[in-house]
Each structure stands twice: as structure tokens, then as C-alpha cells.
Amino acid sequence: MKRVALVSRVTWGVEALRTMLEFSSGIDISGVFTLPEDEGRRHSNYASFGDICHRNNLRLIETENINNNIDTIKDMNLDYLFVLGWSQIIHKEIINAPAKGCIGSHPALLPENRGRAPVTWQLIKGYRKSALTFFFIDEGVDSGDVIMQRPIMLTLEDTAMSFYKKIIDTGKKMLNEIIPLLIEDRIPRNPQNHNLATYLSQRRPEDGVINWDESSFELYNWIRGLTLPFPGAFTFFEGRKLFVWSAKVDSYVDLEDSPGFVKRIEEDGILVVTGKGAILLTSVQFDGEAEICDFKEDKIFNLIGKVLG
């Protein structure tokens, strides 16, 4: 029987825990570490572990910083600690506490695209192929030995939400392979080629501002990469923040109007001129108001002939 614990604050972690519970004859889940609910709800894609832990009689430890829990983790006498969807750097003392190691996951073809916000960045860059990688956490950034890597194919219709669903589906299948190896002490370790490593920078909600000078295709990728469950791409209209949750490329050819100019309102969206071409905004939301998908509202027609930004 292997003793494991989980650190997570996201939907992927909840689904991973469901999979782990199917192996109760081979692993003992000693506890789940997560954010306090008030703190968690300030983060993108937060998921509560309260219900699943209560239903399965699992110990739930709320913490704002996993590195403050070294004594608790040591007392658990773990073989493995899974860290899935947790943005803090794990300190060496925590990494070394489990007898056999800490296991993380990263939605990228490691060693490429190590670092922050991989879902958003890969969609913004128009990737057609990604992966989910399970690896042993070390003191670097997503640089530990690889346990398993499986491809995730992306389309130009994928959004942050659909990409995330593919990650969860792929991850659950991978855990069904990894956990038996873990139980049997046959888990592989394949060092990464650090010479091939690339890194992604951190993103903040305020980084989502739309630059209308970009092409319609670049802005389409921008919007789908920042949409729910993330804070969203946004622009401004007469000083009010306007979120854009979905869009479609309307044209790739240059138009005479200035970038950001609202050319017209169509049945299914707001047509806006970009640096190259035009884009149709199909779901928008003024800050603090309801999402707008019905483009017959008077306040939407007030945008015609104005410049966003």
C-alpha cells in the first residue's frame, strides 16, 4: 500500500482525485491540501474539494502556502505527493519529504513551454499540438524527470475551456496507467533535455487588454486563449471595461477604417476593424453586467461608429 497526498486548487485536481479513489486497494490517500475557499475563489478555475473529501472521509487541509505545511507532510509518512494545479514554487524541504518523490503535471510538450499560463500561451500562439506531461518535481521550473507524456491535439476552434477539458480527459487516462506503476514500484524516470527548454512568462488579468492593431487572426487567438475559465480579453468603450468572451474572424484583408472602429452590428455580433482585417465579437460583457449574446440591445447599437480601446 502506497501512501499519497494531493495538493491542488483546480478542477483537474478534483478529477484526478476521483481517479485515485478508484485504486483504494493499492494507495492510501492521506490527505488533500487546498486553498481556503475565500482565497481560492480569487483564482481562475478554482474548484472546491470539500464535497469529495467529505463523501470519501478524506482529511482536508486548507492552506494559503503549501510550504508552511512541512511538519504535517512529514507526519503523513508519504511515498508520493501529487501537486496538480498549484501555482507556488515547491520548496526543497517539501520536495524531499515524500520517500519516493513529488509528482506534478504540466500541459505542454516538455521541455518546451515550461513555466506559467501554458494553456493561454499555446492558444495565443496558435499551437496545433500540445501534450500533458507528468514529471517528478525538482527545484527547477517544470524541469524534473518525465514519468509519462501524451499528446493533445488542438484545433483553431479550441478555447481555454475546451483545451482544459482535453487536459482533464488525457490526465485521467494517464493516471490509470501511472498509479499501477506507482503501486508496483515500476514508475519510470526520463531526464529532460534541458538544452531544448523554452519558457513562458507569467500572466496577470490586466495583461488581457486587446491591441486592435493586431490582425484579426491574432486577436481571435488572443480572445480564445484568455476566455473562461480565465479572466478574459478586454477593451474599453467610453471608459467602461468591455470583456470579449468569444469571436470569429470576419476578414483578413485591410480595411480603410482605424483599428478598433465598430463598423456595424450584425445578428450574431459586433464587427470591429483590426490592424489587418475585421473580427466579429460574438459574446461580450460590460464589467459588472450580464454577458451579452443578443445584439439587438440599444446599448450595443451605441457602439456603431465608435472606436474601442
N, C-alpha and C positions, 0 to 999 in steps of 0.2 A: 504494500500500500504506500503510495507516494503522497506526501503532504504538500499541498499547494495553497497559494492565496492569490487574490486578484486585486489589482489597482486599476480603477477606471472611473470615468465620469460620463461616458457616452453610450449611445445605443449599441454600437458594436460590442462594447464590453458586456452589456446585458445579454446579447445574443450569444456571445462567447461563453458566458456563464451557463446559459441553458444547455449548451453543448457539453460543457464539462460535467454537468449534473448527470448526464447520461452514462458517465463512466464511474459511478459511485462505488463499484466493486473494486476499482483499481486506484482511485485517487480520493483523498480526504481533503475537502475544501475547508481550510482552517479559518478563513475569514475573507471579507471583501472590504477594501479601503476605497472610500469615495469622498467627494466634496460634500460639505453641508448644503442642504437644499437651497438656502438663500444665496449662497455663494455660487452654487452650480448653475442656477438659472441666469446668471450673468454671462455664461459662456455659451458659445454656439454648440448646438447638437447635444445639450445636456440631457441625460436620462437618469431617472431615479432608480436606485437599487432596492428601495425599501420593500416593495411588494414581493419581489422574487426571493429576497433573503428571508423575509418573514415566513413565506409559504414553505420554504425548504429548511427552516430552522438554522440559517447561517448567521454567523457573527458579522455584524455590520459596524465598521469603524469609520466615523466621519472625521476628515482631517483637511485642513487647507494646505498642508505641506507634508507630503509623504516622508520627507527626510527627517521629520520630527518624530517618527514612529519606530526608530531603530530598536528600542527595547521590546516593544510589542512584537515586532517581526522576529527578533531573536528568540523570544519566548515561544513562538509558534513552532520552532524547530523544523522549518520548511525544507523541502527538497528543491522546490521551484517557486519563484514569484513571477506571475504574469503581470505585465504592465501594458495595458491596451487603451490607448486614447487618453493619455495623461501628459500634459504639456511641460511639466517641470523636469529639469535635468535630475537624474537619479544619482545621489552621491555614492562614492566608493563603498562606504560602510554598509549601505543598503544592498548594493550590488553583490557584496561578498557575504551577506548574511545567509541566504539560502545555500544549502550544501552543494547543490548542483548548478545553480545559476538563476539569473533573471532573464525572462523571455519577453521580448517586445515584438510589435508588428509595425510595418511601415508600408503604405500603399504606393510603392514605386519599385522600379527595376534597380534596386541597389546593386552596385554602389552609386548609380546615378540618382540625382534628386534626393539626396539626404537633406534633412532639415525641416523647416516649418511650412505649413499650409500646402502640402503636396497635392491634395485634391484640387484646390483652387488654381494653383500654378500650372498644373498639367492641362487643365481645361483652357486656361487663358492662352497657353502656348499651342493649343490645337493638337495635342498628342492623340494618336490613334491606338497606341498600345502602352499599357502600364502593367502593373503587377501588384501582388501582395506578397510581402517578404516577412517571414518570421525569422528572428535572429536573437542571439544572446546579447544582452545589453552590456556594454563596457563603458569606459569613461569618456569615449568619444561621442560624436553625434551620428547615430544610426550606423555605426561602423563595426559592430561586433560580428562574430562568425554567423553565417547564414545556416539556418535549420532547414528551411524549405522556401521555395519561391514559385508562385504560379502566375501565369499571365492573366491580365484583364484587358480585353479588347474594348476600345472606346469608339463611339461614332460621333459625328458632328451634331447629333440630336441629344447627346448626353448632357445632363446638367449636374451640378454638385450633388443633388439628391439621388439621381439615378446612378451616378458613379459610386456614391456611398452605399447604395443598395447592392451593387455588384461586389463591393469590398466585403460586405457582411456575408453574402451568399458564398463567395470564394473562401472567406475566412473560416466559416463553419465547416466546409468540406475539408479544408486543410487541418483543422483541429481534430477532425475524425481520423486523420492519418497520424498526426503528431502525438496525440495523447497515448495511443497504444505503444508507440516507440518510447515515449517517456516512461511508461509503466515498466517496459521490458529493458530499460537502460540501453536502448539502441538509438538514441537520438543523435543525429549527425551534426557535425560542426565543420563548416566550409568557410575558410577565411576569405574575406572580400579582397579584391584587388584595389587597394587604396589609390593607385595611380589613375584609376578611371573614375574616381569620385567627383561628383558635382554637388553643389549645394544650393538650396532655396532659402530666400530671405524671409524673415518674419513679416506677417501682415497684420495691420490694425484696421478696425472698422472704418476709420477716416480715410484709409487708402483706397476705398471703393469709389471715389469720385470719378465720374465719366469725363474723359477728354474727347470732346466731339471732333477734334482734329484728326483722330484716328479713322481708319477705314471702317466701313460698315461691317466687314467680316471680323476685324479685330475687336470691334465693340460687341458684336454678337458673342464672341468667345469670352469677352470680359464679363458680360452680363450672366451667361450661363455658368461661369466659374464662381461667381460671387453670390448666386441666388441661394434661397433656403436649402439647407439649414444654416447658412452663413448670413452675416449682417446685410449683404446686398450691395449692388451697384446703385449709385445715386447721382442726381444732378440737382440744380436749383431753378426755381421759377419764381421770380419776384421775391426773392429772399426766403422762400419756403423750400425745404428739402423734399425732393421727389424721388422715391425709390423706384427702380425698374427691375421687376422680378423675371420677366421673360420678354423675348424679342425675336424677330425674324429679319433676315437680310432681305431688303426690297430691291436694291440696285447696287451694282458695283461701279457704275460709270460716274464721272464727275458731273456735278450739278452746279448751277450758277450761284445758288444761294449760299450764305455763310454757314459753316458748320454749327449745328445746334438749332438751326432755324426749323420751326414747326411748319411744314408745308401744308399739311391738311390732316383732317381726322377721317379715318376710314371705319368701316363697320367693325373691324377687328383690331383697331389700334391707332396709334399716333405716329404719323410719318415724319421722321426727323432727318434732316440733311446731315451728312457726316463729312469728314475730310476727303473721303472717296466713296461716293455712292449715297445711299439712304437706308435707314433702318426703321422697321415698324415695331414700336413698343406695344406689346400685347397684354401686359399686366403691369400696372403702376400703382403707387400708393404714396399720397402725401403723408409726411411724418405725423403720427398721431391720429390718422384717419383710417378708414377701411380701404382694403385693396379695391382697385377699380379694374374691372374687366368688361364693363358695359360702357361703351364710348359714346353714349347719347346724352351724357350728363352735361349740363350747361358749363360747369367749371372746366370741363375738358375742352370745350369749344373756345374758351377764353385763351387757350394756348396758341391757336392758329395765328400765324404771322409773327409770333414772338420768338426770341432766341433763348434757349435753355443754357444754363451754366452760370 
